[in-house]
């Protein structure tokens, strides 16, 4: 009976034209990051949030996730960068968010 590794290689070989690297994980892409402005968080995130990618910020109510996102967006837009806010709950209050642009 063939080993598991031999079977895996055979399956990958058979599928490589139809599904490139079907069973092989894609290599990690090193992305440019932008600081969140919070040193401890940037350290945990290896420098900040990835540029040109979608970042999901989750946490319990009143954990600071909206403040973090608004601060990050304000910093990036002050630098002349284009940013987008996608809120699944459709609950962003633009008037409440405006002061973050000036902080």
C-alpha positions in Angstrom: 0.0 0.0 0.0 1.4 3.5 -0.9 2.3 5.9 1.8 0.1 8.9 2.5 2.8 11.2 1.1 3.0 9.2 -2.1 -0.8 9.3 -2.5 -0.8 13.1 -1.9 1.9 13.6 -4.5 0.0 11.4 -7.0 -3.2 13.4 -6.4 -1.4 16.7 -6.8 0.2 15.5 -10.0 -3.2 14.3 -11.4 -4.9 17.6 -10.5 -2.2 20.1 -11.2 -3.5 21.1 -14.7 -7.1 21.4 -13.4 -6.4 22.9 -10.0 -2.9 24.3 -9.6 -1.5 23.5 -6.1 -4.8 21.9 -5.0 -3.3 20.5 -1.8 -0.3 22.8 -1.4 -0.8 25.9 0.7 0.0 29.2 -1.1 3.2 30.8 0.2 2.6 33.7 2.6 2.7 37.0 0.9 4.6 39.8 2.6 2.4 42.9 2.5 3.1 46.5 3.2 1.6 47.4 6.5 0.5 50.8 8.0 0.7 51.6 11.6 -2.5 51.8 13.6 -1.0 54.5 15.8 -1.1 52.2 18.8 2.4 50.9 19.5 1.3 47.8 21.5 -1.2 46.8 18.8 1.3 47.4 16.0 3.8 45.1 17.7 1.1 42.4 17.9 0.3 42.9 14.2 3.9 42.9 13.1 3.9 46.6 12.2 0.2 47.4 11.7 -2.7 46.6 9.4 -2.0 45.3 5.8 -2.2 47.9 3.0 -4.4 47.0 0.1 -6.2 44.3 1.9 -9.5 43.9 3.8 -9.1 43.9 7.6 -11.9 42.7 9.9 -11.8 44.2 13.4 -13.9 42.2 15.8 -14.5 42.4 19.5 -17.2 42.8 22.2 -19.3 45.9 22.5 -17.3 48.9 23.8 -13.9 47.2 23.2 -12.6 50.1 21.0 -12.9 48.4 17.6 -14.7 51.4 16.0 -12.3 53.9 17.6 -9.4 51.9 16.3 -10.8 51.7 12.8 -11.7 55.4 12.7 -8.3 56.4 14.0 -6.6 54.2 11.4 -8.8 55.6 8.6 -8.3 59.2 9.7 -4.5 58.7 9.7 -4.4 57.1 6.3 -6.7 59.8 4.7 -4.6 62.6 6.2 -1.7 61.0 4.3 -3.7 61.3 1.1 -4.6 57.6 0.9 -7.9 56.3 -0.2 -9.8 54.2 2.3 -13.2 52.5 2.5 -15.5 51.7 5.4 -17.7 48.6 5.0 -20.0 48.2 7.9 -22.0 45.0 7.9 -24.4 46.4 10.5 -25.0 49.7 8.7 -24.6 51.4 12.0 -21.8 54.0 11.4 -22.9 57.4 12.5 -20.9 59.8 10.3 -21.4 62.8 12.6 -20.0 60.9 15.5 -17.1 59.6 13.4 -16.1 63.1 12.1 -14.1 64.2 15.1 -11.7 61.3 14.6 -10.5 63.0 11.4 -9.2 65.9 13.5 -7.6 63.9 16.3 
